[in-house]
Amino acid sequence: MILLCGQGQSLSLDDDENFKAFDIVIAENGPADPMENGAFAGMAEAAEEPGHYWIEAEKVVGLSGRVDDPVWKGKFQDMLKAVEKYGYSDLSKGLIKAHVKA
């Protein structure tokens, strides 16, 4: 999955069937720092590592347009569970961690 961060409030979820990756990509005309995007800043906070962010998982579901798709949501939850042991999700807080892909 790719969280595509553009200018202003422009934020979209691409490659939403890829449950093996989750990255933040800055659009061609997007901000240097994703926190300058209002929509992103409203759902994320900086993580400990530079270039990494904790993102509200339910807001990712909202961006997917699949809020009412139990199969997709199940696969997304399975992804969150699988990466928790590596420190890339926090199920108790409903967060997923991603990095800005160069």
PEVEN-V735947 format. One record per residue. N is the residue number from 0. RES is the residue in three letters. PSI is psi in radians with two decimals (NA if undefined). D_CENTER is the distance of its C-alpha to the mean C-alpha in Angstrom with 2 decimals. Layout:
BEGIN
n,res,psi,d_center
N,RES,PSI,D_CENTER
N,RES,PSI,D_CENTER
END
This chain:
BEGIN
n,res,psi,d_center
0,MET,2.59,7.83
1,ILE,2.16,7.22
2,LEU,1.82,5.36
3,LEU,2.06,8.96
4,CYS,2.00,10.12
5,GLY,-2.82,13.80
6,GLN,2.74,16.59
7,GLY,-1.98,17.12
8,GLN,0.13,14.86
9,SER,1.99,13.79
10,LEU,2.26,10.17
11,SER,2.85,9.58
12,LEU,2.05,7.92
13,ASP,2.84,10.33
14,ASP,0.79,11.75
15,ASP,0.02,10.57
16,GLU,-0.01,13.46
17,ASN,1.75,12.43
18,PHE,0.28,11.70
19,LYS,-0.05,12.74
20,ALA,2.61,10.05
21,PHE,1.91,6.38
22,ASP,2.75,6.74
23,ILE,2.26,6.64
24,VAL,2.31,9.95
25,ILE,2.20,12.34
26,ALA,2.81,14.54
27,GLU,-0.76,18.23
28,ASN,0.37,19.24
29,GLY,3.08,16.14
30,PRO,2.71,16.43
31,ALA,-0.63,17.17
32,ASP,2.15,14.86
33,PRO,-0.41,11.49
34,MET,-0.18,12.83
35,GLU,-0.22,15.57
36,ASN,2.08,13.51
37,GLY,-0.70,14.41
38,ALA,-0.72,11.69
39,PHE,-0.82,8.97
40,ALA,-0.48,11.57
41,GLY,-0.13,12.03
42,MET,0.10,8.85
43,ALA,2.81,8.37
44,GLU,2.65,11.14
45,ALA,2.42,12.34
46,ALA,-3.14,12.71
47,GLU,-0.72,16.13
48,GLU,2.43,15.77
49,PRO,2.42,15.92
50,GLY,0.08,13.03
51,HIS,2.58,10.51
52,TYR,2.51,8.42
53,TRP,2.25,7.94
54,ILE,2.42,5.47
55,GLU,2.05,7.44
56,ALA,-0.68,6.97
57,GLU,-0.52,9.61
58,LYS,-0.53,8.21
59,VAL,-0.75,5.67
60,VAL,-0.75,9.14
61,GLY,-0.70,10.83
62,LEU,-0.44,9.30
63,SER,-0.40,10.34
64,GLY,0.28,13.83
65,ARG,0.59,14.61
66,VAL,-0.57,15.15
67,ASP,0.28,18.66
68,ASP,1.68,18.12
69,PRO,-0.53,18.85
70,VAL,-0.85,18.77
71,TRP,-0.81,15.23
72,LYS,-0.64,14.09
73,GLY,-0.74,16.29
74,LYS,-0.66,14.81
75,PHE,-0.76,11.24
76,GLN,-0.67,13.03
77,ASP,-0.69,15.01
78,MET,-0.79,12.15
79,LEU,-0.75,11.10
80,LYS,-0.72,14.86
81,ALA,-0.58,15.46
82,VAL,-0.09,13.28
83,GLU,-0.69,14.40
84,LYS,-0.31,17.68
85,TYR,0.03,16.16
86,GLY,0.29,14.46
87,TYR,0.11,10.81
88,SER,2.74,10.56
89,ASP,1.66,12.91
90,LEU,-0.60,14.10
91,SER,-0.48,16.64
92,LYS,-0.11,14.31
93,GLY,0.70,11.59
94,LEU,2.65,8.87
95,ILE,2.46,6.59
96,LYS,2.42,7.13
97,ALA,2.81,6.23
98,HIS,2.76,8.95
99,VAL,2.06,10.13
100,LYS,2.28,11.96
101,ALA,NA,15.48
END
